Structures are given as C-alpha cells and as structure tokens.
Amino acid sequence: MEQSLDEIKWKLNKYGQMHLLNGYEKLPENKQKELLSEIQGIDFDLIDSLYKKTKKGNDLSNDKIEPIEYVDKLKLNGYYKDLENIGKKAILEGKLAAVTMAGGQGTRLGHTGPKGTFDIGLDSHKSLFELLSDYLREEGKKYGIVIPWFIMTSKENNDETVEYFAKNKYFGYEKDKTIFFFEQGELPMVDTEGRILIGEDGLVKQAANGHGGIFEALVKNKMTDKMKELGIEWVFIGGVDNCLVKMVDPILMGIAIEKNVSAAGKSIVKANPQEKVGVFCKRNGKPYVIEYSEISQEMAERRDVNGELVYGESHILCNLFNISAIERMGKTPLPYHSAFKKATYIDKDGNKVVPTSPNAYKFEAFLFDAFGELDDMAILRVKREEEFAPVKNATGVDSPETARELYKKFYNV
C-alpha cells in the first residue's frame, strides 16, 4: 500500500535516515515518486542489522568443520563411461539449462559496459558473452538440441545487456524462447555510520545483492516456471567472467544423478595453501564453502597421507542444481555478507563525495551459503587449465592476459 509523505518521514525519523529526503524538493516529480517508492521498499530493520554485523566476524569456533569427499574427473577410469552415459541421456532429453550470472560492470577492467561485453583480446575480438554463446551452441549441436540460456543481469546493466544481445541477433538464440534475461535484487549501500547513501541521481544508492541472489531471482522472476514449462530438471549456474566454463558436462550431470543428490559442484586443487579462494568442506555435517579469511593457517596447510591438501578443493562458482532445490532455496533470502567498497554519493549537505579509499558497505549473499540447505552434494575435481580462466583483475593473476592464454591453449586458436 502506498504511503503518504508524512508516513514516510515518520519511518525515516524512526530509523535515523531523514537525510534521504534532503534533496527531495529539488527533484523533478517523476524522480520524487521514484525516490519515495524506493524508500517504501527498504527493509530498514534488515539494513540496520546488516550494518551492525559489519562490526562482527563470522565465528566458526563452535562449528564442526571437516573435509568433504570428492571425485577426481581424471581418475574415474571405467566409471567415467557409465557416468557420461547417464549425463548424456539427461542432456539429450532436454533436461539441462544454463544460467550465467552477469550482473556486474567491467569497471575493474577499465571497461565501461557490462562485464559480459568485455573483449579479452583474442584475435577474433569476441566478448565474454560471445565466447560463452559459441560454446553453448556447439555443445547443443553435439546433442542435436538447443540448450536454453538464462542470463541474470542487474538493474545497473540490464538495458545495456539486452541491447547488446539484440544488436548481435542474440547470437543465434531466440529471445524469450531459448534465451531469457532476468534481474537480480539490490540492497541499499550504507556509510560507516549506518546511513543509507543517496546517489548522484538523487535516488537511493543501491548495489546488486551478490551471486547468492540467484535463487531468489530465478523464483521471483518466474524463471523456474519457464524452465519447468521447457521440461528442465537440472540447471548449471556459472559466472560470466570464466571464459573456460563448461556449462554442459555429462560427467557432472551423471555424478549428481547417480549419487541421487540435488546439487553438484566443480572444484580445482588450490595452487598453494595460501591461495585466496574458498574451499569446499563440511560444516556441521552439511556442505559448505569456507572462505580463505575464515580458515586457520593450520587447516589451510594440513595434508593427508598422500601429501594432498586436506582442505584443497577450491570452489570455482561452477555448480549444478536440481530445479526443485533451486525453488526451495529461492523461497527465503540467504544471509548477507558485507563488503567495504568505494562509493561516490551525495552527502547530507548536497555535496558530491568522491572517495579515494573504501568508504561504504555493500551487502551481498554468496551462492554457496545455500549449500547448508542440502543434505549432500557431489564434488567433481577438474583441471584448472581446462575449466577455469576467470577475468577479474586488469593485470596480473586472473586478468585478461592470463585468461586469453588459457583460452588459446585449450582451444588451440
């Protein structure tokens, strides 16, 4: 129900957020309505509790952390063919869909558009989106089917993303028939005092709610309904920035079906005990990913009798879920984590603030926090150089240069 301006002011005063209306009178009428609508949509109790959590760490001291079982794809031997046949049958029957999480911008790469439109520097000058579409189309041809592709955008980049695909004739896909776009959720950003920020446009400054928002976004945007209409039972979810992501993997599909679990994830061996990656484990008997900031040095360096890291299965954001698990996990939001970021905003006096260092918190959910809702999941260890070439940094590790070389070597181009 729409609230009056007086009711909104009462609520803002209650939560110490009256500054949100400081520039209200100067906004055009359409922007005033938009601002009031945004304010009405804010869960102030949630934002307040998330801000208070920024002062606390994630305490695992009372939890039982154990290694998780995994299967090495390179050591399946005769078992490989059995799993492959199980997976291929499900794919041939049209039970697989691919979801690409593409809500980010390419700002860290010096790119002004959606990250998926970034050119990693191949001779073909194909964007990340085009590289992924090439892969999906080729895999579909192998099976004589079209694998439906669902792309999660954000409010920030949705229009640009859809326009980019339209200009490129959806790379051979059909909009709303074999390719679908949907937006992830957002949450307001707050400063170090817990005040919600106002952006340069005079509206609430919001940020995408992290890759953990994928389940809620799929359900809220009725993408799961669309999948069921298409006969989909299994959904691969991966990020747009991994140009070697293997979204169609009969072994991953086969192992999930054969083990009768509702999810499966891919892992790669940690490069070294100090590599800053989350690793698969069990937390109180449930699947979990422990962040590098949460793991002790002793745990990080512990090795088994074969000399392998006990906690060495890196989570690479390549996961397969049964659609029933997605629907279950999408009904309630996952817990949020805070990230300290640089944010340009308009202060209470109407001045533009351009920071030189982090000055605000954004709140995001992590996809792997949903694993705790699962009884179990299958973990498939794969080769880094065959399946993981992320583009995250402008230079150095996980940069366009490293991704480009891995891509060229794998595809021999």
Beta strands, then each sheet from edge to edge (+ up, - down):
strand 1: 65-66
strand 2: 71-72
strand 3: 96-101
strand 4: 149-153
strand 5: 179-183
strand 6: 186-188
strand 7: 190-191
strand 8: 206-208
strand 9: 234-239
strand 10: 263-269
strand 11: 279-283
strand 12: 286-290
strand 13: 313-322
strand 14: 336-341
strand 15: 345-346
strand 16: 352-353
strand 17: 360-365
strand 18: 378-381
sheet 1: 1+ 11- 12+
sheet 2: 2+ 18+ 10+ 13- 9+ 3+ 4+ 5+
sheet 3: 6+ 8-
sheet 4: 7+ 17- 14+
sheet 5: 15+ 16-
end
